[in-house]
Amino acid sequence: MIAGCATPEGTDAYRRRMEAQTAPAHFRSFGGVGLSSLGIGTYLGDEDAATDELYRDAVARALERGVNVVDTAINYRHQRSERAVGQALAGLVQRGALRREEVVVATKGGFIPFDGAVPANPRGYFTETYLRPGIIGREDVVAGCHCMTPRYLADQLERSRRNLGLDTLDVYYVHNPEMQLGEVDRSEFLERIRATFAFLESAVGDGKIGCYGTATWNGCRQPRTARDYLSLAELEEVAREVAGDHHHFRVIQLPYNLAMSEAFTRANQLVDGEAVSALEAARRLGIYVMVSASIYQGQLSRNLPPVLGQHLPGLRTDAQRALQFVRSTPGVGTALVGMKRAAHVEENLALTKVPPVPWEEFQRLFQQA
């Protein structure tokens, strides 16, 4: 297990080491820790050794080229993505190419994962792994695949720490908590969230995680009338009730891209009685935002409107233009993009040398896009 966590001193040293190959505005600061405006995601791909190797190489390459944010989840590729990230980090640290303090590692828990592959008897695996040991009760599971009880997340956190080979995980997300709202009412949901946040605060105290948050798909983008709508102010208030002003609910993840702009355009969040977007709500609440689906799983990597090229000169590909749009949006901290091919790493990381678009130009770009 590699000791340590991302620190202001470590991430600043990483930024300075990368100065010759990155634009100054490529790094953003949150709580003193420096995070790159692009991060590598590890969601897609087959559950096989060849894909494991691709991800190991891609993560290592990204970390050597100016990206110090790595995003994964225990259920990605049945735990194989976490393990590939752990192997990449271990290799870099062992040969002195990276210090643990320089990189921000985020993972998620909530979905019930298999171990490496779909077992021959999934129900038997679930019973023997989770039900019989008492890690999960049948009443804890929603949609047949999701659980966020403290007892379950404690088990998942330990598995993630082992998979990643890290004593401390910088960010731990509750993965798609809005799924719970499909089967329980909002008051029960808030009680479950309160218990979950209390556990995560204890994990911070034990040095197992640095901070926590929610990684959502629909919840934070939905109209307030939707059953699975999540209020950031409400979640932050729960964290405050659990741990006071010094709570550690500090990061969220949600999708945002050229085709899914709700996080920036939909005023569905209430903060102090004012309706604002999710990105603006996070800013006011002091929450860092990592954006998923920045190029919509590759769908925005080609055939974009020509006008984007006119407003984003100097970029060679549509994937770069789509990423530049996301990382330039006010309120976005880090734009995550899945990368497992060496060519995609090189293509996407060319942006680390390019400053984000200034606000005035972004306004014109957004109107055209």
C-alpha positions as CSV (number, residue, x, y, z in Angstrom):
1,M,0.0,0.0,0.0
2,I,1.3,3.4,-1.0
3,A,1.1,5.9,1.9
4,G,0.1,9.6,1.6
5,C,-2.4,11.6,-0.4
6,A,-2.5,14.6,-2.6
7,T,-1.1,17.7,-0.9
8,P,-0.8,21.4,-1.8
9,E,3.0,21.1,-1.7
10,G,3.0,17.9,-3.8
11,T,0.6,19.1,-6.5
12,D,2.4,22.5,-6.7
13,A,5.7,20.6,-7.3
14,Y,3.9,18.6,-10.0
15,R,2.6,21.8,-11.6
16,R,6.1,23.3,-11.6
17,R,7.6,20.2,-13.0
18,M,5.1,20.4,-15.9
19,E,5.5,24.1,-16.5
20,A,7.5,23.6,-19.7
21,Q,4.8,21.5,-21.3
22,T,1.5,23.0,-20.0
23,A,-0.3,26.3,-20.1
24,P,-0.4,28.1,-16.7
25,A,-4.2,28.1,-16.5
26,H,-4.2,24.3,-17.0
27,F,-4.1,23.8,-13.3
28,R,-6.8,24.9,-10.9
29,S,-6.6,25.2,-7.1
30,F,-9.1,23.8,-4.6
31,G,-8.4,23.8,-0.9
32,G,-4.8,24.6,-1.8
33,V,-4.4,21.4,-3.9
34,G,-3.7,21.8,-7.6
35,L,-5.7,19.8,-10.0
36,S,-5.3,19.6,-13.8
37,S,-8.1,20.9,-15.9
38,L,-8.2,17.5,-17.7
39,G,-8.5,14.2,-15.9
40,I,-8.3,10.6,-17.2
41,G,-11.4,8.4,-16.8
42,T,-11.4,4.6,-16.8
43,Y,-15.1,3.6,-17.4
44,L,-15.3,1.9,-20.8
45,G,-13.6,-1.2,-22.2
46,D,-13.7,-5.0,-22.2
47,E,-13.0,-6.9,-19.0
48,D,-9.8,-8.5,-20.2
49,A,-6.0,-8.4,-19.7
50,A,-5.5,-6.5,-23.0
51,T,-7.7,-3.6,-21.8
52,D,-6.0,-3.7,-18.4
53,E,-2.7,-3.1,-20.1
54,L,-4.1,-0.3,-22.2
55,Y,-5.4,1.5,-19.2
56,R,-2.1,1.0,-17.2
57,D,-0.2,2.5,-20.1
58,A,-2.7,5.3,-20.7
59,V,-2.8,6.3,-17.0
60,A,1.0,6.3,-16.7
61,R,1.3,8.3,-19.9
62,A,-1.2,10.9,-18.8
63,L,0.4,11.3,-15.4
64,E,3.8,11.9,-17.1
65,R,2.3,14.5,-19.4
66,G,0.5,17.0,-17.2
67,V,-2.7,15.3,-16.0
68,N,-2.7,14.7,-12.3
69,V,-6.4,13.7,-11.8
70,V,-7.4,10.0,-12.2
71,D,-11.0,8.9,-12.0
72,T,-12.3,5.4,-11.5
73,A,-15.0,3.3,-9.7
74,I,-15.1,-0.1,-8.1
75,N,-17.7,-1.3,-10.6
76,Y,-15.8,-0.1,-13.7
77,R,-15.0,-3.2,-15.6
78,H,-15.7,-5.3,-12.5
79,Q,-12.9,-3.8,-10.4
80,R,-10.4,-4.2,-13.2
81,S,-10.1,-0.4,-13.8
82,E,-9.2,0.3,-10.2
83,R,-6.6,-2.4,-10.3
84,A,-5.1,-1.1,-13.6
85,V,-4.9,2.4,-12.0
86,G,-3.2,1.0,-8.9
87,Q,-0.7,-0.8,-11.0
88,A,0.1,2.3,-13.1
89,L,0.6,4.4,-9.9
90,A,2.8,1.8,-8.3
91,G,5.0,1.5,-11.3
92,L,5.5,5.3,-11.5
93,V,6.1,5.7,-7.8
94,Q,8.6,2.8,-7.7
95,R,10.7,4.2,-10.4
96,G,10.6,7.7,-9.0
97,A,8.6,9.2,-11.9
98,L,5.8,10.3,-9.6
99,R,5.2,11.0,-5.9
100,R,1.9,10.0,-4.3
101,E,1.5,13.6,-3.1
102,E,1.4,14.9,-6.7
103,V,-1.8,13.1,-7.9
104,V,-5.5,13.2,-7.1
105,V,-7.1,9.8,-7.2
106,A,-10.9,9.6,-7.1
107,T,-13.1,6.5,-7.0
108,K,-16.8,5.6,-6.3
109,G,-18.9,3.2,-4.4
110,G,-22.6,2.4,-4.6
111,F,-23.1,-0.1,-7.4
112,I,-22.6,-3.7,-6.5
113,P,-19.6,-5.0,-8.5
114,F,-18.4,-8.4,-9.6
115,D,-14.8,-9.4,-9.2
116,G,-12.9,-9.3,-12.5
117,A,-15.7,-10.8,-14.6
118,V,-19.4,-11.8,-14.6
119,P,-19.5,-15.0,-12.5
120,A,-21.2,-18.2,-13.8
121,N,-23.8,-17.8,-11.0
122,P,-24.3,-14.0,-10.3
123,R,-26.9,-14.6,-7.7
124,G,-24.7,-17.1,-5.9
125,Y,-21.8,-14.7,-6.0
126,F,-23.9,-11.9,-4.5
127,T,-25.2,-14.2,-1.8
128,E,-21.8,-15.6,-0.8
129,T,-19.9,-12.3,-1.1
130,Y,-22.4,-9.8,0.4
131,L,-25.6,-11.4,1.9
132,R,-24.2,-14.3,3.9
133,P,-21.4,-12.3,5.6
134,G,-24.0,-9.6,6.5
135,I,-22.4,-6.8,4.5
136,I,-25.8,-6.2,2.7
137,G,-29.3,-6.9,3.7
138,R,-31.8,-7.6,1.0
139,E,-33.8,-4.5,2.0
140,D,-30.7,-2.4,1.5
141,V,-30.6,-2.9,-2.3
142,V,-32.5,-0.8,-4.9
143,A,-32.9,-1.6,-8.6
144,G,-31.2,-4.9,-8.0
145,C,-27.8,-3.3,-8.2
146,H,-27.3,-0.3,-5.8
147,C,-26.6,0.0,-2.1
148,M,-25.2,2.9,0.0
149,T,-25.5,1.8,3.6
150,P,-22.5,2.6,5.8
151,R,-21.8,-1.1,6.3
152,Y,-21.7,-1.7,2.6
153,L,-19.6,1.3,1.7
154,A,-17.1,0.4,4.5
155,D,-16.6,-2.9,2.7
156,Q,-16.4,-1.2,-0.7
157,L,-13.9,1.4,0.5
158,E,-11.6,-1.3,1.8
159,R,-11.8,-3.2,-1.5
160,S,-11.0,0.0,-3.4
161,R,-8.0,0.8,-1.2
162,R,-6.7,-2.6,-1.9
163,N,-7.4,-2.5,-5.6
164,L,-5.7,0.9,-5.9
165,G,-2.9,0.0,-3.5
166,L,-3.4,3.3,-1.7
167,D,-3.7,4.0,2.0
168,T,-5.7,7.2,1.4
169,L,-8.1,7.9,-1.5
170,D,-8.3,11.6,-2.2
171,V,-11.9,11.7,-3.3
172,Y,-14.6,9.1,-2.6
173,Y,-17.9,9.5,-4.3
174,V,-21.3,8.0,-3.5
175,H,-22.1,6.7,-7.0
176,N,-25.4,7.8,-8.5
177,P,-27.3,8.1,-5.1
178,E,-30.3,9.4,-7.0
179,M,-31.1,5.7,-7.9
180,Q,-32.4,5.3,-4.4
181,L,-35.2,7.7,-5.1
182,G,-36.7,5.2,-7.5
183,E,-37.7,3.1,-4.6
184,V,-37.7,5.2,-1.4
185,D,-39.3,8.6,-0.6
186,R,-37.3,11.7,-0.2
187,S,-37.4,11.7,3.6
188,E,-36.0,8.1,3.8
189,F,-33.4,9.1,1.1
190,L,-32.2,12.0,3.2
191,E,-31.9,9.7,6.3
192,R,-29.8,7.3,4.2
193,I,-27.6,10.1,2.9
194,R,-27.2,11.4,6.5
195,A,-26.0,7.9,7.6
196,T,-23.7,7.7,4.5
197,F,-22.1,11.1,5.1
198,A,-21.6,10.2,8.8
199,F,-19.7,7.1,7.7
200,L,-17.6,9.1,5.2
201,E,-16.7,11.7,7.7
202,S,-15.4,8.9,9.9
203,A,-13.4,7.6,7.0
204,V,-11.8,11.0,6.6
205,G,-11.0,11.0,10.3
206,D,-9.4,7.6,9.9
207,G,-7.2,8.8,7.1
208,K,-8.8,6.5,4.5
209,I,-10.2,9.3,2.3
210,G,-9.4,13.0,1.9
211,C,-12.9,14.2,1.1
212,Y,-16.1,12.9,-0.3
213,G,-19.0,13.8,-2.7
214,T,-21.6,12.5,-5.1
215,A,-21.0,11.3,-8.6
216,T,-24.4,11.6,-10.4
217,W,-25.8,11.2,-13.8
218,N,-29.3,12.6,-13.7
219,G,-29.8,13.9,-10.2
220,C,-28.2,17.3,-10.3
221,R,-29.3,18.1,-13.9
222,Q,-33.0,17.3,-13.4
223,P,-35.9,19.8,-13.0
224,R,-36.8,20.2,-9.3
225,T,-40.0,18.4,-9.9
226,A,-38.3,15.2,-11.0
227,R,-38.5,12.2,-8.6
228,D,-34.7,11.7,-8.8
229,Y,-33.7,15.4,-8.5
230,L,-30.9,16.1,-6.1
231,S,-30.5,19.5,-4.4
232,L,-26.8,20.4,-3.9
233,A,-27.8,22.8,-1.1
234,E,-29.8,20.1,0.6
235,L,-26.9,17.7,0.4
236,E,-24.4,20.3,1.7
237,E,-26.8,21.0,4.6
238,V,-26.9,17.3,5.5
239,A,-23.1,17.3,5.6
240,R,-23.1,20.4,7.7
241,E,-25.6,18.8,10.1
242,V,-23.3,15.8,10.4
243,A,-20.0,17.5,10.8
244,G,-20.5,21.3,11.1
245,D,-18.8,23.9,9.0
246,H,-15.7,21.8,8.5
247,H,-17.5,19.0,6.8
248,H,-15.7,17.2,3.9
249,F,-18.5,17.1,1.3
250,R,-16.3,19.0,-1.1
251,V,-16.5,17.5,-4.6
252,I,-19.2,16.5,-7.1
253,Q,-19.2,14.9,-10.5
254,L,-21.9,15.2,-13.1
255,P,-22.1,15.0,-16.9
256,Y,-21.6,18.1,-19.0
257,N,-20.7,18.5,-22.7
258,L,-21.9,20.2,-25.9
259,A,-24.9,17.9,-26.1
260,M,-25.7,17.9,-22.3
261,S,-25.4,21.5,-21.2
262,E,-27.9,21.4,-18.3
263,A,-25.3,21.8,-15.6
264,F,-24.5,25.2,-17.0
265,T,-27.8,26.3,-18.5
266,R,-30.6,24.9,-16.3
267,A,-31.3,27.0,-13.2
268,N,-32.6,24.0,-11.2
269,Q,-30.7,24.5,-8.0
270,L,-31.8,26.8,-5.1
271,V,-29.1,28.5,-3.1
272,D,-30.3,31.0,-0.5
273,G,-33.6,31.2,-2.3
274,E,-32.1,32.0,-5.7
275,A,-32.5,29.6,-8.7
276,V,-29.1,28.9,-10.3
277,S,-27.4,26.2,-12.3
278,A,-25.6,23.3,-10.8
279,L,-22.2,24.7,-11.6
280,E,-23.1,28.1,-10.0
281,A,-24.6,26.3,-7.0
282,A,-21.4,24.3,-6.5
283,R,-19.3,27.5,-6.7
284,R,-21.4,29.3,-4.1
285,L,-21.3,26.3,-1.8
286,G,-17.5,25.9,-2.1
287,I,-17.8,22.5,-4.0
288,Y,-15.3,21.5,-6.7
289,V,-16.8,20.1,-9.9
290,M,-15.4,17.3,-11.9
291,V,-17.3,16.8,-15.2
292,S,-17.9,13.4,-16.7
293,A,-18.8,12.5,-20.3
294,S,-16.9,15.5,-21.6
295,I,-16.9,14.1,-25.2
296,Y,-20.0,11.9,-24.5
297,Q,-18.2,8.6,-24.8
298,G,-16.7,9.6,-28.1
299,Q,-19.9,10.8,-29.7
300,L,-18.6,14.4,-29.8
301,S,-15.2,13.5,-31.1
302,R,-16.3,14.0,-34.8
303,N,-18.7,15.9,-37.0
304,L,-19.0,18.9,-34.8
305,P,-20.4,22.2,-36.3
306,P,-17.7,24.0,-38.3
307,V,-18.4,27.2,-36.3
308,L,-16.6,25.6,-33.3
309,G,-13.4,25.5,-35.3
310,Q,-13.7,29.2,-36.1
311,H,-14.1,30.1,-32.4
312,L,-11.4,27.6,-31.2
313,P,-8.5,28.2,-33.5
314,G,-5.3,26.1,-33.2
315,L,-7.1,22.9,-32.3
316,R,-6.7,20.0,-34.6
317,T,-9.6,17.7,-33.9
318,D,-13.2,17.7,-32.8
319,A,-12.4,15.8,-29.7
320,Q,-10.0,18.7,-28.7
321,R,-12.7,21.3,-29.5
322,A,-15.3,19.4,-27.4
323,L,-12.9,19.2,-24.5
324,Q,-11.9,22.8,-24.8
325,F,-15.5,23.8,-24.6
326,V,-16.0,21.9,-21.4
327,R,-12.8,22.9,-19.6
328,S,-13.5,26.6,-20.5
329,T,-17.0,26.6,-19.0
330,P,-17.1,28.8,-15.9
331,G,-17.5,26.5,-12.8
332,V,-15.9,23.4,-14.3
333,G,-12.9,22.4,-12.4
334,T,-11.7,19.3,-14.1
335,A,-13.0,17.8,-17.4
336,L,-12.7,14.0,-17.3
337,V,-12.2,12.0,-20.5
338,G,-11.8,8.3,-20.9
339,M,-8.5,7.4,-22.4
340,K,-7.1,4.0,-23.0
341,R,-5.4,4.3,-26.5
342,A,-2.0,5.9,-26.7
343,A,-3.2,8.0,-29.7
344,H,-6.2,9.4,-27.7
345,V,-3.9,10.3,-24.8
346,E,-1.6,12.2,-27.2
347,E,-4.6,13.9,-29.0
348,N,-6.4,15.0,-25.8
349,L,-3.3,16.0,-23.8
350,A,-2.3,18.4,-26.5
351,L,-4.8,20.7,-24.8
352,T,-2.7,20.9,-21.7
353,K,-0.5,23.3,-23.7
354,V,-3.5,25.5,-24.6
355,P,-5.1,28.0,-22.2
356,P,-8.9,27.7,-21.6
357,V,-11.1,30.1,-23.6
358,P,-11.6,33.5,-21.8
359,W,-15.1,34.2,-20.6
360,E,-15.9,36.9,-23.2
361,E,-14.9,34.5,-26.0
362,F,-16.7,31.6,-24.3
363,Q,-19.9,33.6,-24.3
364,R,-19.7,34.1,-28.1
365,L,-18.7,30.4,-28.5
366,F,-21.7,29.2,-26.4
367,Q,-24.2,31.2,-28.4
368,Q,-22.9,29.8,-31.6
369,A,-22.6,26.2,-30.3
